[in-house]
Amino acid sequence: MLLKYVFCIIILMIGPIHPLASAQYSNTTEPDCDSRCGTVTIPYPFGIKDPKCYADKWFEIECRSTSTGQTPYLKSPNVEVTSIDPMNSKVWIMNPVFHWNCQNTKDSEPVIDLKGTPFVYSKDDNKFTAIGCNKIAFLQSNGSEVSGCVSLCDRYDDEEVNNNVAFGVDGCVGRFCCETSLPSFLSEFNVTLENVREKNVSDGCSHALIGTEYWYRVPFGSSYEDRSFRDLGVNYVPAVLDWVVLNSSLKRPTEGANCTNVASSQNRPEGWRCECYTGFYGNPYITGSCIAIDGSSDSKTRAKWAIVGVSSSLGSFIILLGIWWLYKVLRKRMIQKRKEKFFKQNGGLLLQQRMSSTEVRVEKVKLFSLNDLEKATDHFNTNRIIGKGGQGTVYKGMLVDGQIIAVKKFKVEGKVEEFVNEFVILSQINHRNVVKLLGCCLEAEIPLLVYEFIPNGNLSKYLHDQSEDLALTWDMRLRIATEIAGALFYLHSVASQPIYHRDIKSTNILLDEKYRAKVADFGTSRIISTEATHLTTVVQGTFGYLDPEYFHTSQFTEKSDVYSFGVVLVELLTGERAISSVRSHEAKSLVSYFNISMEKNCLFDIIDKKVMKEGKKEHIIAVANLANRCLELNGKKRPTMKEVTFELEGIRKLDKKSSVEQNHEEIELAGVEDYQNWTGYSTSNSFPTLGSVSDSEVIPIVTLK
């Protein structure tokens, strides 16, 4: 009985015998199904004609006769297919180009809508590109701007743009054309254009598209050549879609393949994505199609038959035990090598180098095992998700000692710069208003960071989805603003080396159990040498919070963080979103909305009702003036975070003092209602002194323009 048990375990560990595995790989489709349309191979879960040949209606391929021969089309979205890669769950399509004011071409309308389908535009493989002069191109999805870029010219010339836009190896860099990345899970989109210079409006020909990163590279002899837009003369460009197989349609594979569940998002239903294990290749959606590389399948087959022969005699029992022990040793070694591989893949060597250079405080961080974090998060159950962003997904977990943690699972495949960057920066920071890093895990396929758990979510939720259960009071808003400013002051001036956050926004401000602010998400932050005054880099950030000066010069300074903080300060005052399609066209941006209100002397019309009810008018004006200075277009005119912090602390001190005096007056004048009408109070002139304040308590008040 023991012999049978041991033998079964060995067979299960090695896997079932497939002497014809290499032959089976050629069958990437279901039996009796067409495997090609023209020159394109059609692997399962895609298929032609018969429903048994494809997973469900979304994967049905229609083979159409065209001028170039038989051409495959995805029937439901009605898009041309040029290639399918089942190993990476990607499909190449021909995506339409949008045109405006071009000769012999009608203005384009969106024609592809993937909402409700298992397909989304691949964030990693595509770029959003705009071609034209002095245009801001906005990529819209679900009625909101989700990305965009700016193309500039010295002068506008239709002929020059359309005839001489050459794409170099670096792609579009802002002259005549520009490009930027896509958001995650984009399933439908539209494009709008705005003129950069309103006084120099141009109606010249413009184009916009979503395509692969080097869609403009065309074959030329034995290599590739970059062509101008005129030479290409295209209405469609290649783009890449990611896909999953819906739960009800998945035929689970066997040997050599692994399938993981992909959680549903706003634009895509829940489904499965499969891949062959390391060392195997083939179609992971077809049973037995994943085969071992370099002929290792043959040696595995011989080993299996050898075990069968030996186990036929009682004497083979000892041999089997020896094999079992050897398997355990080899498996342990294989697991160790796998961990070492992931350690290197996740930037472990880079971290070791930085640790040795004292850039990382090792005593303050801990290396967690993957097993501990899987137990803590219930194997990263989708019910444990507490946040999603451009860098990854955050899960809530509980360690065996009862400690509640937050685990960030990065969205990277060999690109670990953001993970290493955030780890290095947070390991150096010790501030009560910055989220605390507890440790990391490098032995998983995707790197993991472990933080203290912040229970009350982000500031944006309380500002823009206010409920009667907890509406932020004026005192809370003033305290939160002061705490954020203090954290940025620490990063800019107190830390051992200056740190620029580079993505300050209300969704990156978390609130703890006492509703104290915690600055989070340091994936794009940078450590700056003490001699440097700026950081020159590719523009990154969030529309509505992005410093215009940085946007045009690509030079990020500490004053760029000040600008973003100014936007958050206006959010705290108004309760409005940084970008909103509900407001009028010229006021979509909260900064523009705020500036217009200041210029028209109607600031109080946009202030949040709760702030109006609870705050002193002179204190509200003082904060508004401070925000106005933070939002100066010229960065040199903005205050430093040190100045901002001291000014907010002074306003808080006066606010508390006036509250105490008011309470004292209410006690003395009990029963007498004191009502002061706000009507007629002008923000265009200086207002009276804020009570009797000592010299150390005076706040510099700037009148509104």
C-alpha angles and dihedrals in degrees: 000000000000090000090054091048094050092045092051091050092052092048090049092049094048094041135233120312116262108172089170096047094121091052092049093058090072087065099077091153134058116275116282092013127126110254099193142045110192106312095337122098113224109207125185132294080046117064147162132245105330116074089223088065096064135044097240141328093290091064097048112126120206114205107213131187111239137166089271095048132260110357127186121229131186097240102211100045088031097223130142115252120213102172142359126207111190093177091066098025094242134134126193116221138174107253122200122250118229116229132193128188093347122149116255090004128099118227106268128245125198109269104172121073115173097174111134092018126105089245129096132168110267110248093201099047103040138063132198107234130188126190122196143076128290093346135141107211115202121198107212130196127176089357096304133100108250101169142355148162141205129238118195136191134187088231134358116255120161092199094050093049096047098038105036108033099125120186113218128197089274093056123222113347103179106282111107088337140033138187138197140174127274127244119249120276097010108177103161134017148174131197130223129184129211129184117250093210111041093194092054100051114177130191096195125141114287135178137194133183149158111235144142116293094262100026090143094062110104131185114269116176109305094339140039131271131200113234134196119254090252092055091051094053093184137156093188132044132188117268134172128234125198116214143187131199113242117246095250093051103048118113102200112235125223130209121026098007135099126195124199128192116245112209119235120259135191091273103032135046123235116275149139133277119195134196137173116256120257108285093030133089136186138075108328091196093064119073111252095001094117106087133180120266122241095021094290087139091073094053090047091053092050090050091052094051090046090056091050091053096047094046091059090081131058091233090065088071091087091046091051091051088051090050090048091052090047090049091053091051093046092045091051090049091047091051090049091050090047090053091048090050092051090044090058093039091053094052098265093144091051090050091050090052092051092045091055090051089056090245090125125052098225095185090064099053133060133210108231123201119238089236092058093050093046090054091046094053098035089250091313093302114196088233088066094059111120099168146006130201145156092282100045150295125299121215130193115231144169123218123219090261090059097254113146113225141175118228121200115205108199124223097229137126105195091325103109102155094111092047094049091042094053092044093051094045098045092045088064098045122091108173131130092228097051120081110256122240113221099181147289144251120228100171095078124088088246118041118249131205122200121209138174109274114253105202106197102059125227133330093244091066092057095043100046103026097043119176133185089246091070123001114170110252123219090253091051092049092049091048093047091050090050092049093050091048090049091052092050091046088054092049094047102040115007104045116094088255125019114263124201112204095201097191109059110161137136093262089058092055110087126195122219129210091286092043093251115154121255119187110220144172108060096171094118096034121117137207111228126205113245090244095053122091099190145011119236110209146133108291111265130168145086124297111249092031099051118115107242090214091055090045092059101035102032086224113126116201134173086264088064088065087048090057092051090048089052090058090051089049090054089048089055091050098045107023086225126135120252090240122022131170090199093072122076119280096261091046101046087111112068089219091057090045090051094046092049091051091050093049092048091047092238100116094137090060091070100036115111112263093235091053090049091050098047107026130081110245093231091052093048090050090049091054091045090052090050091050090049091055091048089054096054110138090224106069093206090064093056119096121246120253088251090059091044091051095050092046093051091047089052092050090049091051092052091044092054091045092051090048090054091048091048092051089049091052091048090055092049094044098040112170094021114110113220111200124177119188117223092203113115096021105137123210092195095075134054113271129219122284113279099251124288103324128173119236091260091056100049115120120208102243118199117199117233118258 
